[in-house]
């Protein structure tokens, strides 16, 4: 199988999710840089988002579609549950992460820190304080879901957990995120399980170095 090309920056949580799926499914992939917002980017993704997948004559954008494709062409057990209730739970959580959790946790909290780190500008502490409550709320909702079962969709790892992994791992890098996780034992347990997987170690090595 020729390697998949994934376009996007390695620190992007959605790029990390796509890479995690590739590694969990033993699908070779290479990460290609792309100038965000450029014409070349727009040719690959009309909304200028990442990641984008190219695999032979297959070109896909949107992480959910990419994850499904990789799961189907890869080796080993499927990351999509076989039973309808668990499969629906997986889809529910992927949708919730894309529609709500990403904004609350990443866009309005994590990225405040990341922009400061990358630009070497002072941290906007007012923005951190403004974003922290919704970050804490949505981490709490994830914790409540993990309290009910080992993984978001049931007894086995699914694609939904690989959407959660990069978001929570990055949140745990910063003070308010660490403090929130300290009081969320079920989400912390899930993060520890995810972090023990070789795919996680590979994707998160030297991420912001």
trRosetta pair geometry for C-beta under 8 A, 3 or more apart (Angstrom, degrees):
i j d omega theta_ij theta_ji phi_ij phi_ji
1 27 7.0 -73 116 -143 148 73
1 28 6.5 159 94 29 98 104
1 73 7.4 134 -136 156 145 115
2 28 7.7 -113 151 79 27 121
2 55 7.2 156 85 -158 97 71
2 56 6.5 123 53 -58 130 85
3 28 3.9 -84 -102 123 85 104
3 29 5.4 156 -174 -104 94 21
3 30 5.1 71 132 -14 140 92
4 22 6.4 -131 49 -114 136 129
4 27 6.1 30 -5 145 124 112
4 28 6.9 157 14 95 73 57
4 29 4.2 -25 65 -108 96 89
4 30 7.4 -178 86 24 51 61
4 53 5.9 -29 -173 -155 115 99
4 54 7.3 147 -167 75 64 46
4 55 4.7 -30 -113 -86 79 107
4 70 7.1 -35 -49 -99 166 105
5 29 7.3 164 -85 -159 15 76
5 30 5.8 -22 -110 66 64 90
5 32 5.2 16 -171 -14 102 129
5 53 7.1 138 79 -159 59 47
5 54 4.3 -10 60 59 111 97
5 55 7.1 -172 24 -69 70 55
6 15 6.5 128 152 -149 123 87
6 18 5.5 156 -133 119 139 134
6 19 6.6 -145 60 -71 169 81
6 22 7.5 -109 -38 -35 137 149
6 29 5.5 30 -10 177 111 124
6 30 7.3 -179 27 85 76 40
6 31 5.4 -32 74 -109 99 62
6 32 6.7 166 78 20 41 80
6 51 4.9 -17 -170 -169 96 139
6 52 7.3 149 -157 73 49 45
6 53 5.9 -18 -100 -99 68 68
6 66 7.8 83 -115 -165 102 145
7 31 8.0 134 -100 -165 21 56
7 32 4.9 -37 -96 75 69 101
7 33 7.6 12 -148 121 73 11
7 34 4.4 55 -179 -35 108 134
7 41 7.9 -177 145 -118 134 73
7 44 6.1 7 56 141 158 164
7 50 6.4 -120 109 -129 73 102
7 51 6.0 142 67 -162 54 74
7 52 4.3 -8 49 54 113 97
7 53 7.9 -149 15 -66 80 24
7 54 7.4 52 -22 -4 106 102
8 12 5.2 -65 159 33 118 148
8 14 7.4 -75 167 88 164 92
8 15 4.0 -157 103 -87 127 125
8 18 7.9 95 43 38 138 140
8 31 7.4 -77 62 -157 65 94
8 34 6.3 -17 -73 30 36 117
8 50 3.0 131 -111 -177 121 135
8 51 4.1 -104 -1 -102 141 72
8 52 6.9 143 -40 14 99 68
9 12 5.1 112 70 -22 83 100
9 15 6.4 -170 74 4 46 161
9 33 7.5 39 -88 -129 61 72
9 36 7.5 -32 -25 -50 113 120
9 50 6.9 111 19 80 69 168
10 15 6.2 -131 -126 114 25 136
10 16 7.3 73 180 -73 57 81
10 19 7.9 23 -138 -30 77 157
10 31 6.0 47 -80 171 91 161
10 203 7.8 -173 -169 -167 94 68
10 207 6.7 -148 124 -140 105 70
11 15 7.6 54 62 56 27 126
11 16 7.7 -16 -171 -44 19 113
11 114 7.2 151 151 -147 139 134
11 207 5.6 110 -105 174 81 93
11 208 6.3 71 -108 -80 129 76
12 15 3.8 81 71 8 107 108
12 16 6.6 -171 91 -10 56 82
12 50 5.4 -6 167 91 178 121
12 51 7.1 159 92 -55 140 81
13 16 5.5 -53 -150 37 33 115
13 17 6.5 39 150 -24 65 100
13 102 7.4 -173 76 -126 142 99
13 106 5.9 -99 -1 -105 147 148
13 166 4.0 164 -144 111 77 124
13 167 5.2 57 -152 -70 147 68
13 170 6.6 -97 -83 2 106 141
14 17 5.4 -43 -148 29 37 115
14 18 6.7 39 153 -17 64 100
14 49 7.7 4 70 164 160 104
14 50 6.3 150 82 104 116 69
14 51 6.0 -158 122 -7 95 81
14 63 4.4 -123 -163 -61 102 141
14 166 7.9 -138 -41 66 23 149
15 18 5.8 -54 -152 36 34 111
15 19 6.3 32 151 -17 66 107
15 31 7.3 72 -180 -133 121 116
15 50 5.6 -7 -61 136 103 114
15 51 4.6 116 -101 -62 71 110
16 19 5.6 -56 -146 40 33 111
16 20 6.2 39 154 -25 67 103
16 165 7.4 -131 131 96 116 99
16 166 3.9 119 87 -88 139 145
16 203 5.0 108 -149 168 87 128
16 204 7.3 50 -141 -72 130 74
17 20 5.6 -51 -148 32 31 114
17 21 6.6 30 155 -18 63 102
17 63 5.5 50 85 -170 129 136
17 67 6.7 -44 144 -76 104 123
17 162 5.2 116 -148 138 80 89
17 163 5.3 29 -121 -99 141 52
17 165 7.3 143 -97 52 74 98
17 166 5.9 -104 -51 7 76 127
18 21 5.9 -54 -154 34 32 110
18 22 6.6 34 149 -19 64 105
18 51 4.7 -68 6 34 159 150
18 53 7.1 -157 -159 -69 138 107
18 63 5.7 -119 -58 -134 96 88
18 66 5.0 -15 -118 121 113 138
18 67 6.5 -119 -106 -69 61 76
18 70 7.3 132 -161 -14 72 151
19 22 5.5 -51 -150 35 36 115
19 23 6.3 30 155 -15 68 106
19 29 6.7 -151 -121 85 70 143
19 31 7.0 -9 -89 -75 124 115
19 199 7.8 165 128 -176 77 95
19 202 7.8 -138 149 106 116 103
19 203 4.9 144 103 -110 125 115
20 23 5.9 -60 -148 40 30 107
20 24 6.1 28 156 -18 67 109
20 162 4.5 -176 104 -154 134 113
20 165 6.3 119 -98 63 166 145
20 166 7.5 -145 -27 -40 134 104
20 199 5.0 95 -144 148 67 124
20 200 6.8 27 -117 -81 111 59
20 203 5.6 -43 -69 -34 78 160
21 24 5.8 -55 -141 39 30 110
21 25 6.1 7 164 1 65 115
21 27 7.8 -4 123 35 74 126
21 66 7.5 142 61 123 147 86
21 67 4.7 -168 -73 -131 164 78
21 70 4.7 106 129 88 115 139
21 71 6.3 -68 -168 -57 116 81
21 74 7.7 -161 157 -19 79 156
21 79 6.7 -123 -132 36 91 164
21 159 6.7 19 -98 -120 119 88
21 162 5.7 117 -62 137 80 163
22 25 6.3 -77 -147 50 22 95
22 27 4.5 -99 -149 71 72 99
22 28 7.6 -43 179 109 113 6
22 29 4.3 -29 -165 -8 159 138
22 70 5.5 -83 -81 -156 63 146
22 74 7.5 -173 -137 -88 40 135
23 26 7.5 33 -169 -74 31 35
23 27 7.9 -84 -50 45 22 70
23 198 7.2 -140 162 105 125 86
23 199 3.6 151 102 -122 128 99
23 202 6.0 167 -114 60 157 141
23 203 7.0 -131 0 -45 148 105
24 74 7.6 67 95 143 68 160
24 76 7.7 -120 152 76 69 140
24 79 6.4 67 115 -69 139 134
24 157 7.7 -135 -147 123 145 138
24 162 7.1 -101 -10 -86 148 141
24 197 7.5 -1 -93 168 95 140
24 199 5.1 -27 -57 -57 74 161
25 70 5.6 153 48 151 150 91
25 71 6.0 -150 -79 -110 147 42
25 73 7.7 86 148 79 138 63
25 74 2.5 22 164 155 119 163
25 75 6.1 140 180 42 63 55
25 76 6.4 -152 -131 47 53 105
25 79 7.1 -86 -64 -16 107 119
26 74 5.9 135 53 -166 67 99
26 75 4.5 -21 55 40 124 117
26 76 6.6 109 7 -6 114 116
27 70 5.3 -135 29 -156 162 96
27 73 6.5 76 -106 95 130 98
27 74 4.5 -82 -46 -96 107 102
27 75 7.8 173 -56 7 69 78
34 38 7.3 -147 169 38 78 117
34 40 6.7 -147 -153 109 91 108
34 41 5.3 114 160 -91 117 91
34 44 7.2 -86 -134 42 149 149
34 50 7.0 168 56 -94 132 121
34 52 7.4 65 -44 29 164 118
35 38 3.8 55 93 -24 108 137
35 40 6.5 77 44 53 98 114
35 41 6.2 -119 81 -35 62 113
36 41 6.0 86 -137 -94 29 163
36 48 6.8 92 -172 176 70 101
36 50 7.4 -72 -104 -29 99 121
37 41 6.0 41 23 54 13 149
37 42 7.9 19 -171 -44 30 94
37 48 5.5 48 -96 -163 47 141
38 41 4.6 107 53 2 72 100
38 42 7.1 -135 100 -2 43 86
39 42 5.6 -55 -149 39 35 112
39 43 6.5 42 151 -25 66 101
40 43 5.7 -48 -151 28 33 115
40 44 6.9 20 154 -9 62 106
41 44 6.1 -69 -157 41 33 102
41 45 6.4 -38 169 45 72 93
41 48 5.2 57 129 -130 119 80
42 45 7.0 -85 -127 71 26 54
42 46 6.4 45 -166 -126 72 38
42 48 5.7 -24 -83 -74 72 90
44 52 4.3 37 154 -158 119 171
44 54 7.9 -73 -135 -52 117 109
44 59 7.1 -125 -145 -171 76 121
44 61 6.8 129 146 -69 75 120
45 48 5.9 148 95 -81 101 16
45 49 5.3 -118 152 49 146 63
45 50 7.1 -150 2 -76 163 44
45 52 5.1 -132 -46 -76 108 117
45 61 4.3 136 -108 -119 96 154
46 61 8.0 -175 16 50 69 158
47 61 8.0 164 39 137 93 146
49 61 6.8 115 73 180 94 120
49 62 7.8 50 89 -82 131 54
51 61 7.6 -162 103 -135 48 66
51 63 6.4 85 34 -89 90 83
51 66 6.3 12 81 -41 110 174
52 59 7.2 -2 176 -170 100 86
52 60 7.2 169 -161 87 58 47
52 61 4.9 -28 -109 -93 79 89
53 58 7.1 -22 119 121 103 98
53 59 6.9 167 90 -151 63 39
53 60 4.5 0 55 56 109 94
53 61 7.4 -176 19 -77 73 39
53 66 4.7 149 -26 -121 134 108
53 69 6.9 175 96 70 163 145
53 70 7.9 -139 -121 -52 154 102
54 58 7.1 151 -157 87 39 63
54 59 5.3 -3 -104 -104 74 79
55 58 4.4 -13 65 62 89 112
55 69 7.7 175 25 146 146 133
58 69 7.1 157 165 -164 143 146
60 65 5.0 -148 -174 119 123 117
60 66 5.3 163 107 -81 126 73
60 69 6.0 -174 -12 -12 166 154
61 65 7.3 49 86 58 30 130
61 66 7.6 -16 -147 -47 17 109
62 65 4.6 66 83 13 101 109
62 66 6.8 177 90 -11 50 89
63 66 5.4 -56 -143 40 36 113
63 67 5.9 38 159 -23 70 106
63 98 7.9 -173 54 -93 111 114
63 163 7.4 122 124 -105 135 99
64 67 5.9 -54 -146 35 27 110
64 68 6.5 26 155 -17 62 107
64 94 5.7 106 -106 162 111 135
64 98 7.1 -39 -42 -57 119 147
64 159 7.9 92 -135 150 65 141
65 68 5.8 -55 -149 36 31 111
65 69 6.4 31 154 -20 65 107
66 69 5.8 -57 -150 35 30 112
66 70 6.3 23 157 -14 66 108
67 70 6.0 -57 -145 39 29 107
67 71 6.2 32 156 -22 64 109
67 79 7.6 -88 171 90 100 135
67 159 4.9 106 154 -144 136 127
67 162 7.1 160 -132 85 132 130
67 163 8.0 -51 -65 -60 163 95
68 71 5.7 -56 -147 35 28 113
68 72 6.5 22 158 -16 63 108
68 80 7.2 48 -123 -63 77 135
68 159 7.5 -12 -70 -87 61 163
69 72 6.1 -65 -154 36 28 106
69 73 6.5 4 161 -2 67 111
70 73 6.3 -67 -141 46 30 95
70 74 5.6 32 163 -31 68 119
71 74 6.1 -59 -136 31 21 113
71 78 5.9 68 171 -152 108 75
71 79 4.8 -111 -120 41 123 100
71 80 5.8 102 145 -18 154 101
71 159 6.6 -66 -60 -70 143 117
72 78 7.9 22 -90 -122 50 103
77 156 7.5 -95 138 -175 142 145
78 81 7.8 -174 104 -65 108 13
78 82 7.3 111 62 -62 131 80
79 157 6.6 -47 -131 118 89 85
79 158 5.4 126 174 -150 72 44
79 159 4.9 103 132 -52 114 73
79 162 7.2 -2 -174 -4 146 133
80 87 6.2 40 174 -122 85 96
80 90 6.7 -173 -137 91 62 165
80 158 6.6 78 -105 -149 28 99
80 159 6.4 7 -77 -10 70 115
81 86 3.5 -99 146 111 167 115
81 87 4.6 -142 72 -64 94 66
81 89 7.7 25 22 51 149 97
81 90 5.9 171 8 -21 106 131
81 153 5.3 -147 -28 141 133 129
81 154 6.0 88 -104 22 144 136
81 156 7.0 147 -96 60 88 111
81 158 5.8 -37 -35 -98 90 131
82 86 7.6 30 50 63 48 124
82 87 7.3 -117 87 -51 7 113
83 86 4.9 70 69 20 95 105
83 87 6.5 -170 86 -11 42 93
83 154 7.8 95 53 -70 117 165
84 87 5.6 -60 -136 41 29 112
84 88 6.0 30 165 -20 67 107
85 88 5.8 -56 -148 37 28 110
85 89 6.5 30 152 -21 63 105
86 89 5.5 -49 -148 34 35 114
86 90 6.5 40 151 -22 64 100
86 153 4.7 88 -175 162 82 94
86 154 4.1 -24 -122 -29 123 137
86 158 7.4 -177 161 -65 100 149
87 90 5.7 -48 -154 31 33 114
87 91 6.6 30 150 -14 64 104
87 153 7.3 56 -82 -167 20 133
88 91 5.6 -54 -148 39 35 110
88 92 6.2 43 151 -26 66 104
89 92 5.4 -49 -146 32 32 117
89 93 6.5 24 159 -14 64 105
89 152 6.7 -177 143 139 104 76
89 153 4.4 152 93 -127 107 71
89 154 6.9 126 63 -37 144 85
89 160 7.5 -72 125 -22 75 163
90 93 6.2 -64 -152 38 28 103
90 94 6.4 26 154 -17 66 107
90 152 6.9 107 -104 102 58 105
90 153 4.0 2 -64 -88 84 144
90 158 4.6 -101 -108 144 124 148
90 159 6.0 79 -176 52 122 90
90 160 4.5 -146 -145 -29 69 117
91 94 5.8 -53 -144 37 33 110
91 95 6.2 32 157 -17 65 108
92 95 6.0 -63 -154 39 26 109
92 96 6.2 23 153 -18 65 110
93 96 5.4 -50 -140 38 36 112
93 97 6.2 39 158 -21 66 102
93 145 7.1 119 -102 -174 125 164
93 152 4.8 4 -44 164 176 139
93 153 7.0 -125 18 -62 132 86
93 160 4.0 57 84 -150 125 132
93 163 7.3 161 128 62 94 131
93 164 7.7 -30 160 -51 123 110
94 97 5.8 -53 -148 35 29 111
94 98 6.3 24 155 -13 63 109
94 159 6.5 5 -76 112 129 107
94 160 5.3 -111 -52 -101 79 78
94 163 5.6 141 -117 -17 73 161
95 98 5.9 -60 -146 41 29 107
95 99 5.8 9 163 -6 68 119
96 99 6.1 -64 -132 48 25 100
96 100 5.4 -36 -172 37 66 113
96 101 6.0 59 134 -16 79 107
97 100 7.4 -69 -106 56 11 70
97 101 4.4 -43 -126 49 52 125
97 102 5.9 74 163 -38 66 89
97 160 7.5 160 -12 -154 134 76
97 163 4.7 127 91 140 168 130
97 164 6.8 -120 -99 -73 140 65
97 167 7.1 -151 -154 -18 113 157
98 101 8.0 28 1 44 21 87
98 102 6.1 9 -133 -4 26 131
98 163 7.8 -63 -48 -161 79 143
99 102 7.8 112 38 27 15 101
99 103 7.9 -39 146 -1 32 114
100 103 6.4 -74 -162 37 27 105
100 104 6.2 8 160 -8 68 116
100 138 6.8 -179 132 -114 98 130
101 104 5.9 -65 -144 44 32 105
101 105 5.5 -1 172 5 72 119
101 138 4.8 158 -122 176 77 138
101 141 7.8 -134 -92 72 106 124
101 142 7.3 74 -123 -55 140 114
101 167 6.7 50 138 173 113 166
102 105 6.7 -69 -129 50 18 90
102 106 5.0 -30 -166 32 62 121
102 107 6.3 59 140 -16 75 100
102 167 6.9 -109 -102 -105 63 133
103 106 7.3 -36 -77 55 9 80
103 107 4.8 -31 -137 37 48 128
103 108 6.2 37 162 -9 64 108
104 107 7.7 41 -2 46 15 88
104 108 6.1 -40 -141 45 27 120
104 109 7.3 15 149 -7 49 114
104 131 7.7 153 -172 -166 51 84
104 134 4.0 -122 -149 142 102 109
104 135 5.9 174 148 -78 83 45
104 137 6.9 -84 -179 66 146 101
104 138 4.5 122 93 -14 142 143
105 108 7.7 60 18 52 9 80
105 109 5.7 -55 -165 41 34 123
105 110 6.4 31 145 -16 67 110
105 134 7.8 -128 -59 118 51 84
105 135 4.9 104 -113 -127 60 80
105 138 5.5 -111 -49 79 104 132
105 139 6.8 112 -103 -53 122 86
105 167 5.5 64 107 180 139 114
105 168 7.9 -36 178 -79 151 54
105 171 5.8 -50 -176 -78 108 133
106 109 7.0 -49 -84 54 6 80
106 110 4.6 -36 -134 40 50 124
106 111 6.0 60 161 -28 66 98
106 167 5.9 -86 -56 -130 109 94
106 170 7.4 51 -111 81 90 136
106 171 8.0 -94 -79 -64 62 96
107 110 7.8 24 -14 48 16 86
107 111 5.7 -8 -140 13 30 135
108 111 7.5 22 -32 41 13 102
108 112 7.4 15 172 -32 33 109
108 127 7.8 -139 -169 178 65 90
108 130 7.4 -95 177 109 105 91
108 131 3.9 -180 142 -123 84 113
108 134 6.4 19 87 67 138 130
108 135 7.3 -151 89 -53 91 94
109 112 6.2 -62 -167 15 24 111
109 113 7.8 7 151 -3 58 101
109 128 7.0 73 -144 -138 68 59
109 131 3.8 -177 -78 136 71 126
109 132 6.2 110 -118 -82 117 44
109 134 7.5 -157 -41 73 117 87
109 135 4.1 34 -43 -65 163 137
109 171 7.0 35 108 -120 127 96
109 174 7.8 -177 155 74 96 148
109 176 7.3 -113 -162 83 122 129
109 177 7.3 128 144 -65 131 103
110 113 6.1 -64 -167 39 41 106
110 114 6.1 31 147 -17 76 112
110 135 7.9 137 -33 -114 76 133
110 167 7.7 -137 -26 -154 155 65
110 170 5.2 53 -144 124 140 117
110 171 5.8 -84 -77 -84 111 66
110 174 7.1 -178 -117 5 63 140
110 177 7.5 45 -85 -62 85 143
111 114 5.1 -53 -133 43 43 112
111 115 5.8 48 163 -24 73 101
112 115 6.3 -52 -147 33 22 108
112 116 6.8 20 151 -15 56 109
112 123 7.2 70 147 -161 93 84
112 124 5.7 -106 -162 60 105 102
112 127 4.6 -178 -122 113 135 119
112 128 5.3 -170 111 -73 149 71
112 131 6.2 -176 -15 18 138 149
113 116 5.7 -63 -156 37 32 111
113 117 6.3 31 152 -21 69 107
113 123 6.7 0 -111 -126 60 112
113 128 7.2 70 -56 -97 84 112
113 173 7.5 173 121 96 154 109
113 174 5.1 -124 -63 -92 164 141
114 117 5.6 -53 -147 36 34 113
114 118 6.1 24 159 -13 68 109
114 170 7.8 -7 -63 -176 121 128
114 208 7.6 -126 -127 -112 87 130
115 118 6.1 -59 -141 42 28 104
115 119 5.8 8 166 -1 66 118
115 121 7.6 -29 135 50 82 113
116 119 6.4 -66 -134 49 22 97
116 120 7.8 79 169 -94 53 7
116 121 5.6 -106 -134 73 63 74
116 122 6.8 -52 -141 126 113 20
116 123 4.4 19 -125 -94 167 63
116 124 6.9 -155 -68 2 117 73
117 120 7.6 11 178 -70 25 47
117 208 6.4 -6 143 -174 150 132
123 128 6.7 14 163 -31 112 133
124 127 4.0 34 115 16 116 117
124 128 6.7 155 95 -18 65 83
125 128 5.3 -48 -147 34 40 116
125 129 6.3 41 154 -18 69 102
126 129 5.9 -54 -149 37 31 109
126 130 6.3 31 152 -20 64 108
127 130 5.5 -54 -144 38 33 112
127 131 6.1 21 160 -12 67 111
128 131 6.1 -66 -145 43 26 102
128 132 6.2 40 158 -43 64 103
128 176 6.8 162 174 -6 102 141
129 132 5.9 -40 -142 10 28 118
130 133 8.0 -63 176 18 30 98
131 134 6.4 -70 -166 46 53 100
131 135 5.9 53 145 -25 83 112
132 135 5.4 -62 -146 39 34 116
132 136 6.1 33 160 -20 71 106
132 176 4.5 -88 -125 -177 118 156
133 136 5.8 -56 -149 36 30 110
133 137 6.3 34 152 -23 65 105
134 137 5.2 -45 -144 33 38 118
134 138 6.3 27 161 -13 68 104
135 138 6.4 -64 -148 40 26 99
135 139 6.3 25 156 -15 64 108
135 171 6.7 171 -170 -138 120 126
135 176 6.8 82 83 121 140 119
135 177 6.7 -75 155 -90 136 80
135 180 6.8 -138 122 -33 95 166
136 139 5.9 -55 -144 39 29 110
136 140 6.3 35 154 -23 62 107
136 176 7.4 -88 -59 164 102 102
136 180 4.6 -148 -114 -113 81 128
137 140 5.7 -63 -160 34 27 115
137 141 6.8 26 148 -20 64 103
138 141 5.3 -42 -148 30 43 114
138 142 6.7 45 152 -16 65 98
139 142 5.6 -52 -152 37 37 112
139 143 6.3 43 148 -23 66 103
139 168 7.1 117 -121 -115 100 96
139 171 7.0 -168 -81 135 128 161
139 177 7.6 152 -66 -143 154 73
139 180 5.1 86 71 143 154 131
139 181 6.8 -92 180 -76 144 67
139 184 5.9 -112 145 -45 103 168
139 187 6.1 135 -178 144 84 177
140 143 5.4 -49 -147 33 35 116
140 144 6.5 38 153 -21 65 101
140 180 7.7 -100 -49 -173 81 108
140 184 6.4 -134 -99 -100 53 122
141 144 5.7 -47 -149 32 34 112
141 145 6.7 34 151 -18 62 102
142 145 5.6 -55 -152 35 36 111
142 146 6.4 27 154 -12 69 106
142 152 8.0 -49 -149 -97 81 111
142 164 6.4 138 -145 -135 136 126
142 168 7.3 -143 115 -77 163 126
142 184 7.8 48 81 178 88 143
142 187 5.1 74 109 -102 102 122
142 190 7.9 -117 154 53 105 151
143 146 5.9 -59 -146 42 31 105
143 147 6.4 44 151 -34 64 102
143 184 3.9 -112 -89 -160 143 107
143 185 7.4 90 -155 48 115 45
143 186 4.8 119 -164 61 70 100
143 187 4.0 -70 -87 -23 78 108
144 147 5.5 -45 -152 20 33 120
144 148 7.4 33 153 -23 58 100
144 186 7.5 121 -68 62 14 145
145 148 6.2 -57 -166 23 37 111
145 149 7.9 -39 162 38 65 88
145 152 5.7 20 141 -129 127 78
146 149 7.4 -96 -148 64 37 56
146 150 7.9 -11 -158 174 76 17
146 151 7.7 -21 -121 -132 81 18
146 152 6.9 -44 -79 -79 73 64
146 186 3.9 161 98 148 101 105
146 187 5.5 145 31 -77 145 52
146 189 6.9 171 150 65 132 99
146 190 4.7 -95 -130 -39 149 134
147 186 4.2 -99 -69 -68 68 165
149 152 7.6 103 75 -142 110 6
149 153 7.9 -94 96 87 144 18
149 154 5.6 -68 166 -134 151 24
149 155 6.7 -93 -175 -66 110 48
150 154 7.6 4 50 130 86 36
150 155 5.7 55 36 -139 121 43
150 156 7.9 48 82 -50 121 19
150 193 8.0 120 179 -93 92 174
151 154 6.2 -8 67 64 95 41
151 155 6.9 31 26 128 102 7
151 156 6.1 -60 31 93 147 21
151 157 5.4 -161 -111 -91 154 37
151 158 6.1 135 140 8 133 86
151 160 7.7 127 158 73 96 104
151 161 5.3 -58 -158 -59 104 135
151 190 7.3 122 -113 -128 53 110
152 158 6.6 -104 63 51 93 111
152 160 4.3 -107 78 110 140 130
152 161 5.5 -178 7 -65 107 77
152 164 6.8 154 -43 -23 137 141
153 156 7.6 -37 83 68 96 69
153 158 4.2 4 32 12 135 153
153 160 5.4 129 -34 25 108 134
153 161 7.7 -108 8 -28 93 93
154 158 7.4 73 34 -29 87 126
157 161 5.3 -93 -150 49 75 147
157 162 7.6 70 175 -41 103 91
158 161 5.8 112 56 4 59 95
158 162 7.8 -122 109 3 41 91
159 162 5.6 -63 -156 39 43 110
159 163 6.8 46 148 -22 71 99
160 163 5.7 -53 -158 30 37 112
160 164 6.7 35 147 -18 67 105
161 164 5.4 -53 -151 35 40 114
161 165 6.4 54 151 -40 68 97
161 190 7.0 -134 -139 -175 108 115
161 194 6.5 -163 163 -88 107 118
162 165 5.6 -26 -138 10 38 121
163 166 7.9 -67 -171 32 28 92
163 167 7.3 15 149 -6 61 119
164 167 6.0 -80 -160 44 37 110
164 168 5.7 14 164 -9 81 117
164 190 7.2 -16 118 135 143 133
164 194 7.6 -145 92 -64 97 160
165 168 6.6 -70 -145 41 20 98
165 169 6.0 18 164 -19 63 115
165 191 7.4 140 -129 -124 63 66
165 194 4.5 -161 -113 177 110 149
165 195 8.0 165 -152 -60 102 61
165 200 6.2 -118 -176 -110 138 110
166 169 5.6 -57 -139 39 30 113
166 170 6.2 24 165 -15 66 108
166 203 7.5 -82 -86 131 107 131
166 204 7.7 -175 -113 -82 78 102
167 170 6.4 -66 -156 37 22 103
167 171 6.4 22 152 -19 62 111
168 171 5.4 -53 -144 37 35 115
168 172 6.3 40 155 -26 65 104
168 181 7.4 112 -171 -95 99 124
168 187 6.5 -152 -136 173 146 109
168 190 7.8 53 69 94 169 105
168 191 5.2 -123 120 -92 130 118
169 172 5.9 -57 -155 30 28 113
169 173 7.6 41 146 -33 57 94
169 191 6.6 160 -75 -150 69 109
169 194 7.6 -115 -58 103 112 126
169 195 7.0 140 -104 -83 113 102
169 200 7.6 175 -78 -163 151 110
169 204 6.1 -87 157 -109 153 144
170 173 5.7 -38 -166 6 44 118
170 177 7.9 -77 113 -168 52 174
170 207 8.0 -119 -95 125 94 156
171 174 6.7 -75 -169 37 41 98
171 177 3.6 -173 162 -141 76 139
171 180 7.6 -48 153 59 121 126
171 181 7.4 137 111 -45 106 117
172 177 5.3 -124 -79 129 26 115
172 178 5.7 82 -158 -85 60 69
172 181 5.6 8 -104 -14 94 160
172 191 6.9 118 -43 -174 149 159
173 177 6.9 26 44 67 48 140
173 178 7.8 -122 74 -50 7 100
173 208 8.0 82 -152 10 163 145
174 177 4.7 75 64 17 83 112
174 178 6.8 -161 86 -11 34 90
175 178 6.0 -60 -148 36 25 108
175 179 6.3 22 157 -17 64 108
176 179 5.6 -53 -147 37 33 112
176 180 6.3 35 153 -21 65 104
177 180 5.7 -53 -148 34 31 111
177 181 6.3 28 156 -16 65 107
178 181 5.8 -58 -147 39 31 109
178 182 6.5 43 152 -34 64 100
179 182 5.7 -45 -155 18 33 119
179 183 7.6 12 156 -2 59 102
180 183 6.6 -76 -169 42 35 97
180 184 6.4 13 148 -10 72 122
181 184 5.4 -74 -140 45 40 106
181 187 6.5 -114 -131 98 80 112
181 188 5.3 116 176 -82 94 97
181 191 7.3 -20 -147 13 133 155
182 188 7.7 69 -100 -74 21 143
184 187 4.3 -4 137 37 120 115
184 188 5.8 139 92 -24 74 91
185 188 5.5 -59 -142 40 31 114
185 189 6.2 36 157 -24 66 104
186 189 5.7 -47 -147 32 31 113
186 190 6.6 32 151 -17 61 103
187 190 5.5 -51 -149 36 36 112
187 191 6.3 37 152 -19 66 103
188 191 5.7 -52 -147 36 32 111
188 192 6.4 34 152 -20 64 104
189 192 5.7 -54 -149 35 31 112
189 193 6.5 33 152 -19 64 104
190 193 5.6 -53 -150 35 33 112
190 194 6.3 31 153 -16 66 106
191 194 5.6 -55 -146 40 33 111
191 195 6.0 32 156 -20 67 109
192 195 5.7 -54 -139 39 29 111
192 196 6.6 34 156 -27 61 104
193 196 6.0 -57 -155 26 29 112
193 197 7.6 35 148 -30 58 98
194 197 6.0 -50 -167 12 40 114
194 200 5.4 124 151 -79 75 148
195 200 5.2 -136 -122 126 34 150
195 201 7.5 84 -175 -64 61 73
195 204 7.9 -43 -127 37 82 156
196 200 7.4 51 43 45 25 135
197 200 4.7 92 66 1 87 104
197 201 7.4 -161 93 -5 48 84
198 201 5.6 -56 -150 37 39 111
198 202 6.3 38 156 -21 70 106
199 202 5.9 -58 -152 35 30 111
199 203 6.3 20 158 -13 66 112
200 203 6.1 -62 -145 41 28 105
200 204 5.9 -1 167 3 66 120
201 204 6.5 -74 -136 50 21 94
201 205 6.3 44 162 -54 62 98
202 205 6.2 -39 -152 -4 24 115
203 207 8.0 30 137 -89 60 108
204 207 5.3 -37 -159 -49 56 123
206 209 3.9 -40 -166 3 87 136
